[in-house]
């Protein structure tokens, strides 16, 4: 939890150490932008630091309050301390509190989502590349790999105190040899270290059947293949640790029990503000995977499944809803455009309850950044980050801390740029621990 104050040096009576050194001008202001409130209190130095710099009430300073009351309570506590130290008069302290109470500080909360889809076990990006002339990405720009993905994730998290990493399916399956030979354990292990939190199961998650998919979640060695559980050779736990993130499958139901194979949704709490992540795969999965892989499972309609969950979420006082769906569309042009969008995702979104705030899609291996109409005709953000680890989607949400709902969304697809051709001022640094794991699996698979 971020403190409202930067560290203060001790005050002795009325002597404010370092007051002459601090260049404090004007009066104290609370908040930022159009809602900023000016006070009658001089922006004096306290302990060598100006009051405007001591009060953490703007994003630039790291303001991160779960609600408006939290900010007011912290400001009240510190104003009281300043009064006891005689740095402020009671009248000045009262003026600060009055301004804080009228301000918008803490009435909204920023949350950053980092999303991707269709990773397909591409742990090593050495031979991956991406081209998008319209986006200024030169032909065959080296891009991708889980260690560089993790580096970009860390970079994006560094400027966002509230964050979550999510995937819209096909995390595993149809993978290169350095993951497939080991039943995609390398993908799960490296994603654990990247910080993935929720993965909606895709059709390829069922390539080896439900029991193997459950092992991916729960851990343990493959029952017959000696290539499983290579932790002692690559530097990960033995036996295989399983996913530290949640697999989600709201529309995949075990016919015998009537229960979903995995949880229908996951919830993350951001300082009292909760977001639900509903995870699904495409209804048509049985038609594109080996029948044995989905035996005994039913795949329900995607939009109907989401809409049936909305009432429960509202009952639980969860009003921010994100859908992670392994189904998508086709679009042309920029990775951050939506030219000519078509395909199943358009019709699914058109049927979604108005409570859904954002859809993160996949399956078609396309990169797009759209606003598509829902059942009420309201345009909601719909994103996809291509495939094979080469792109990530940075999605910045603004939550109303009173209603607990999403009031703004800004999404941007970003290149996982191995040569940093677009990021000269802020280069991506691969995560060394993950690079080592990938190198070790490469060495094991090289003879084959």
C-alpha positions in Angstrom: 0.0 0.0 0.0 1.5 3.3 -1.1 1.9 5.9 1.7 0.5 9.3 1.3 3.8 10.8 2.3 7.4 10.7 1.3 9.7 10.3 4.2 10.0 13.3 6.5 13.0 14.4 8.5 12.3 15.2 12.1 11.0 18.7 13.0 12.1 20.5 16.1 9.4 23.0 17.2 8.9 25.6 14.6 12.2 25.1 12.9 11.6 23.7 9.5 14.9 22.2 8.4 15.8 22.9 4.9 13.1 25.4 4.3 15.4 27.8 2.6 16.6 25.0 0.2 13.1 24.1 -0.9 11.8 26.3 -3.6 8.1 26.3 -2.6 5.9 28.7 -4.5 2.2 29.4 -4.7 -0.4 27.6 -2.6 -1.2 24.0 -2.0 -3.4 22.3 -4.7 -5.2 19.0 -4.3 -5.7 16.6 -7.2 -4.9 17.1 -10.9 -6.5 18.2 -14.2 -9.8 20.0 -14.4 -10.8 18.8 -11.0 -7.8 20.2 -9.2 -8.6 22.3 -6.1 -6.6 25.3 -5.0 -6.4 26.0 -1.3 -5.5 29.1 0.7 -2.6 27.3 2.3 0.9 28.4 1.3 3.0 25.7 -0.3 5.6 25.9 2.5 8.5 23.5 3.2 8.0 20.8 5.8 11.2 19.0 6.7 12.8 20.4 3.6 10.1 19.3 1.2 7.2 21.4 -0.2 3.7 20.4 0.9 2.6 20.0 -2.7 5.3 17.3 -3.0 4.4 15.6 0.3 0.7 15.1 -0.5 0.5 12.1 -2.8 -2.6 13.1 -4.8 -1.7 12.7 -8.5 -0.8 9.8 -10.7 2.6 11.2 -11.3 3.4 10.9 -7.6 2.0 7.4 -7.4 -1.5 8.1 -6.0 -3.2 4.7 -5.5 -6.2 4.8 -3.2 -9.0 2.2 -3.1 -11.6 4.9 -2.6 -12.0 8.6 -1.9 -12.4 8.0 1.9 -9.0 6.4 2.1 -7.3 9.5 0.7 -9.2 11.8 3.0 -8.4 9.7 6.1 -4.7 9.7 5.3 -4.7 13.4 4.6 -6.5 14.0 7.9 -3.9 11.9 9.8 -1.0 13.8 8.3 -2.6 17.2 8.7 -3.0 16.4 12.3 0.6 15.5 12.6 1.7 18.7 10.9 -0.5 20.7 13.3 1.1 19.0 16.3 4.5 19.8 14.9 3.4 23.4 14.4 4.2 23.2 10.8 0.5 24.1 10.1 -2.0 26.2 12.0 -5.3 24.5 12.8 -6.9 26.8 10.2 -4.5 25.7 7.5 -5.0 22.1 8.4 -8.8 22.6 8.2 -8.4 24.2 4.8 -6.4 21.2 3.5 -9.0 18.8 4.8 -11.8 20.7 3.2 -10.1 20.7 -0.1 -9.3 17.0 0.1 -12.9 16.2 0.9 -14.1 18.2 -2.2 -11.5 16.6 -4.5 -11.8 13.6 -6.8 -8.7 11.9 -5.4 -9.5 8.2 -4.9 -12.8 8.4 -6.8 -11.2 6.4 -9.6 -8.5 3.7 -9.7 -6.2 2.7 -12.6 -5.7 -1.0 -13.4 -3.4 -2.2 -16.1 -4.1 -5.5 -17.9 -1.4 -7.2 -19.9 -3.0 -9.6 -22.4 -1.9 -12.1 -25.1 -3.3 -15.1 -26.9 -2.3 -18.1 -29.0 1.2 -18.5 -27.4 1.3 -22.1 -28.6 4.4 -23.0 -26.6 6.7 -20.5 -28.4 9.1 -20.2 -25.5 12.1 -19.4 -27.7 11.9 -16.3 -29.9 15.2 -16.6 -31.6 13.6 -17.5 -35.0 10.4 -15.4 -34.6 9.8 -12.1 -36.3 7.0 -9.7 -37.1 6.3 -7.2 -39.9 3.8 -4.3 -40.0 4.7 -1.6 -42.4 1.6 0.5 -41.5 2.8 0.4 -37.8 6.4 1.3 -38.6 7.6 -2.2 -37.8 10.3 -3.1 -40.4 10.2 -6.3 -42.3 11.1 -9.4 -40.3 11.8 -7.5 -37.1 12.9 -10.1 -34.4 10.1 -10.4 -31.9 8.8 -12.8 -29.3 10.0 -15.4 -26.9 8.8 -15.9 -23.3 11.9 -14.2 -21.8 11.3 -11.0 -23.8 7.6 -11.2 -23.1 8.4 -11.4 -19.4 10.8 -8.4 -19.8 8.0 -6.3 -21.4 5.6 -7.5 -18.7 7.9 -6.2 -16.0 8.4 -3.0 -17.8 4.6 -2.4 -18.1 4.0 -3.4 -14.5 6.7 -1.0 -13.2 4.6 2.0 -14.1 1.3 0.5 -12.8 0.8 -0.4 -9.2 -2.4 -2.4 -10.0 -1.9 -4.9 -12.8 -2.9 -8.4 -14.0 -1.6 -10.7 -16.8 -4.1 -12.7 -18.8 -4.2 -15.1 -21.8 -7.1 -15.8 -24.2 -6.2 -19.4 -24.8 -4.1 -21.8 -26.9 -1.3 -21.2 -24.4 -0.2 -24.8 -25.1 -0.7 -27.2 -28.0 0.6 -27.1 -31.6 3.9 -26.1 -30.0 7.6 -26.2 -31.2 9.6 -29.2 -30.2 11.4 -27.6 -27.2 8.0 -27.4 -25.5 6.0 -30.1 -27.2 8.6 -32.9 -26.5 8.0 -32.2 -22.7 4.2 -32.1 -22.9 4.4 -28.3 -22.8 5.7 -28.3 -19.2 8.3 -25.7 -20.3 5.5 -23.3 -21.3 3.7 -23.7 -18.0 6.9 -23.3 -16.0 8.0 -20.2 -17.8 4.6 -18.6 -17.7 4.6 -19.1 -13.9 7.7 -17.0 -13.8 6.3 -14.4 -16.3 3.5 -13.8 -13.9 0.4 -15.1 -15.9 -2.7 -15.1 -13.6 -5.6 -16.3 -15.8 -5.7 -18.4 -19.0 -9.0 -19.1 -20.8 -8.6 -22.6 -22.2 -8.5 -22.8 -26.0 -9.2 -25.7 -28.3 -5.5 -26.7 -28.4 -5.5 -27.1 -24.6 -7.5 -30.3 -25.3 -5.0 -31.8 -27.7 -3.9 -34.5 -25.2 -7.3 -34.9 -23.5 -8.8 -33.6 -20.3 -6.7 -35.6 -17.9 -3.5 -34.2 -19.4 -5.0 -30.7 -19.2 -5.9 -31.2 -15.6 -2.2 -32.2 -15.0 -1.1 -29.0 -16.6 -3.1 -27.2 -13.9 -2.3 -29.4 -10.9 1.2 -30.7 -11.7 2.8 -34.1 -11.4 4.7 -36.2 -14.0 3.2 -37.7 -17.2 2.1 -41.3 -16.4 4.1 -42.9 -19.3 6.5 -40.5 -20.9 10.0 -40.2 -19.5 10.5 -36.8 -21.2 8.2 -35.3 -18.5 9.4 -33.8 -15.3 12.8 -32.5 -16.4 13.1 -30.0 -13.6 16.3 -31.4 -12.2 18.0 -30.8 -15.6 16.5 -27.3 -16.4 16.4 -25.7 -13.0 12.7 -25.9 -12.2 11.0 -27.9 -9.4 10.7 -31.7 -9.5 8.1 -33.1 -10.0 6.4 -30.7 -12.5 4.9 -27.9 -10.5 1.8 -27.3 -12.6 0.3 -23.9 -13.4 0.5 -21.3 -10.7 -2.2 -19.4 -12.7 -5.9 -20.4 -13.1 -7.3 -22.1 -16.1 -10.8 -20.9 -16.8 -13.5 -22.6 -18.8 -17.0 -21.2 -18.2 -18.6 -23.0 -21.2 -16.9 -26.4 -20.9 -19.1 -28.7 -18.9 -18.6 -32.3 -17.8 -21.7 -34.0 -19.0 -21.8 -36.6 -16.2 -21.5 -34.1 -13.3 -22.9 -31.0 -14.9 -20.0 -29.0 -13.6 -17.5 -26.9 -15.5 -14.1 -28.5 -16.1 -12.4 -25.5 -14.6 -13.8 -22.4 -12.8 -16.0 -20.3 -15.0 -14.3 -17.1 -13.9 -11.6 -15.7 -11.7 -11.7 -12.6 -9.6 -8.9 -10.2 -8.7 -9.3 -7.6 -6.0 -7.6 -4.2 -6.5 -7.8 -2.4 -3.2 -11.4 -3.3 -2.7 -12.3 -3.0 -6.4 -12.9 -6.4 -7.9 -12.8 -7.4 -11.5 -14.2 -10.7 -12.8 -12.5 -12.5 -15.7 -14.8 -15.0 -17.5 -12.8 -17.5 -19.5 -14.1 -19.6 -22.4 -13.1 -21.4 -25.6 -15.0 -21.5 -28.8 -18.3 -23.5 -28.9 -17.1 -25.3 -32.0 -14.1 -27.0 -30.3 -15.3 -30.6 -30.7 -15.3 -30.2 -34.5 -11.6 -29.2 -34.6 -9.9 -31.5 -32.1 -9.5 -35.2 -31.7 -12.8 -36.6 -30.4 -11.0 -38.5 -27.6 -9.7 -35.2 -26.3 -13.1 -33.8 -25.5 -15.0 -37.0 -24.8 -17.7 -36.5 -22.1 -17.5 -32.7 -22.4 -20.1 -30.3 -23.7 -19.2 -26.9 -25.1 -21.9 -24.3 -24.6 -22.8 -21.1 -26.5 -20.3 -18.4 -25.7 -22.6 -15.4 -25.3 -25.3 -17.3 -23.5 -22.7 -18.6 -21.0 -21.5 -15.0 -20.3 -25.0 -13.6 -19.9 -26.0 -16.3 -17.5 -23.1 -15.4 -15.2 -23.9 -11.7 -15.0 -26.6 -12.0 -12.4 -24.4 -14.0 -10.1 -21.6 -11.5 -10.4 -23.9 -8.6 -9.7 -25.2 -10.5 -6.7 -21.7 -10.7 -5.4 -21.3 -7.0 -6.0 -18.8 -7.4 -8.9 -19.6 -4.9 -11.6 -16.3 -4.9 -13.6 -16.4 -7.8 -16.1 -13.8 -8.9 -18.6 -14.3 -11.8 -21.0 -11.3 -13.8 -22.1 -12.5 -15.8 -25.1 -10.7 -18.2 -27.4 -12.6 -17.1 -30.4 -11.9 -14.2 -32.7 -12.2 -12.4 -36.0 -10.3 -11.2 -39.1 -9.2 -7.7 -39.7 -6.7 -5.9 -41.9 -4.4 -3.0 -41.5 -2.7 -1.8 -38.3 -2.3 -4.0 -35.3 -4.1 -1.2 -33.4 -6.9 -0.9 -36.0 -10.1 -2.7 -36.8 -10.4 -2.4 -40.6 -13.0 -4.8 -42.1 -13.4 -6.8 -38.9 -15.5 -9.9 -39.5 -15.9 -13.4 -38.0 -17.6 -15.0 -35.0 -16.4 -12.5 -32.4 -18.5 -9.8 -34.0 -21.7 -11.8 -33.5 -20.7 -12.9 -30.0 -20.1 -9.4 -28.8 -23.4 -8.2 -30.4 -25.2 -10.6 -28.0 -23.3 -9.8 -24.8 -25.0 -8.3 -21.8 -24.2 -4.6 -21.3 -22.4 -5.4 -18.1 -19.4 -6.7 -20.0 -16.7 -4.0 -20.2 -14.0 -5.6 -22.3 -13.4 -8.6 -24.5 -9.9 -10.1 -25.0 -10.1 -12.6 -27.9 -7.9 -15.0 -29.8 -8.0 -18.1 -32.0 -7.6 -16.4 -35.4 -4.0 -15.3 -34.8 -5.0 -11.8 -35.8 -3.9 -8.5 -34.2 -6.7 -5.9 -33.8 -7.9 -3.3 -31.5 -11.6 -2.7 -31.9 -14.7 -1.1 -30.4 -17.7 -3.4 -31.3 -21.4 -3.0 -30.5 -22.9 -5.1 -27.7 -26.6 -6.1 -27.2 -27.4 -2.6 -26.3 -25.6 -1.1 -29.2 -22.9 0.3 -26.9 -19.4 -0.1 -28.4 -17.0 -2.0 -26.1 -13.3 -2.7 -26.6 -12.4 -6.0 -28.2 -8.7 -6.9 -28.6 -6.4 -9.6 -29.9 -2.6 -9.8 -29.8 -1.8 -11.9 -32.8 0.0 -15.1 -32.0 3.3 -16.8 -31.0 4.4 -14.3 -28.3 5.2 -11.5 -30.7 2.7 -9.0 -29.4 1.2 -8.0 -26.0 -1.8 -5.9 -25.4 -1.5 -3.1 -22.8 -5.0 -2.3 -21.5 -5.5 0.5 -19.0 -8.8 0.5 -17.2 -10.3 3.2 -15.0 -12.6 2.0 -12.2 -15.1 4.1 -10.4 -14.4 3.3 -6.8 -17.9 4.1 -5.8 -19.9 2.0 -8.3 -17.0 -0.5 -8.8 -17.6 -0.4 -12.5 -15.3 0.4 -15.5 -15.6 3.9 -16.7 -12.8 4.1 -19.3 -10.6 1.7 -21.3 -7.5 2.4 -23.4 -5.9 -0.5 -25.3 -2.7 -0.7 -27.3 -1.0 -3.7 -29.0 2.8 -3.5 -28.4 5.6 -5.4 -30.1 7.7 -7.8 -28.1 10.7 -6.2 -29.7 13.8 -8.4 -29.4 16.0 -5.8 -31.2 14.3 -2.8 -29.5 14.0 -1.1 -32.9 10.9 0.8 -31.6 12.1 1.2 -28.0 15.5 2.7 -28.1 14.7 4.9 -25.1 13.2 2.1 -23.0 14.6 -1.2 -24.2 13.1 -4.5 -23.3 15.4 -6.6 -21.1 14.8 -10.4 -21.2 14.4 -12.0 -17.8 17.5 -14.0 -17.2 15.9 -16.8 -15.1 13.5 -17.6 -17.9 16.2 -17.3 -20.6 18.2 -20.0 -18.7 15.2 -22.4 -18.5 14.5 -22.0 -22.3 18.2 -22.6 -23.1 18.2 -25.7 -21.0 15.1 -27.1 -22.7 16.7 -26.3 -26.1 19.8 -28.3 -25.1 17.6 -31.3 -24.1 15.7 -31.2 -27.4 18.6 -30.4 -29.7 19.7 -34.0 -30.4 16.2 -34.8 -31.8 
